[in-house]
């Protein structure tokens, strides 16, 4: 073995300087193995056997041609393995990207078009109609009949109330459509938020009923002021939601309400590993069942 290494060293050391450079190693292996060796592969072989790290093979570092060949084959196999793994990983990432794109397509979280921006503010007519009762003092002024906005609201309110059970119909329609992923997310978000705003309007009425049941009498001015404050607050909330939506931004800055809406909105994590859509409540039930089984 030592003689074979010495003979190989003598053949490779063409300039007889007592060491084998990278160029000499490359040329010697190409001649001995009758292959074409890349500079990168020659450098890898040099790094394997150059124990001193001086960039050249010394006599005591030289090995036989067979060991060079075996190491070369090992490097080729390793390179093929890494290439196969990289190709497999690239394919997996491509599939994951396609699956994520498909999920987003199902959720329809694309930027809203101009028409979708305008459609997204229509759900807020629902709480506006139910909240007009709080604006009776502000809207019934002396110049109400000559105010186009008041006249428009009056006509709209009359049409709304002319439909039997209009409030319940609007509530269930918005609730149903808000769960339809094919509708743009901004529209669905505003549907949900309109419902929560309308629910919030129930509490001032409940408080007023409770005060009436307790026979608590407040000055008329205070009653009118509080009612006006509720209506103005409603207009500010609906104004914020409408303006944000027209600019394509989700109006998610309402305290408590927006957080409740966010919790109900479908998200990409509601898909299982196979890409099937699983609503949050069913996912939580499955997780709970798994925890129970693990406890057992």
Protein Blocks (a to p, Z undefined) as FASTA:
>chain_A
ZZmmmmmmmmmmmnonopacfklmmmmmmmmnopacdfklmmmmmmmmmmnonopacfkl
pccfklmmmmmmmmmmmmmmmmmmmmmmmmmmmmmmmmmmmmmmmnopaccdfklmmmmm
mmmmmmmmmmmmmmmmmmmcfklmmmmklmmmmmmmmmmmmpghklmmmmmmmmmmmmmm
kbcfklmmmmmmmmmmmmmmmmmmmmmmmmmmnopacdfklmmmmmmmmmmmmmmmmmmm
mmmmmnopacfkbghklmmmmmmpccfklpcfkopacdfklmmmmmmmmmmmmmZZ
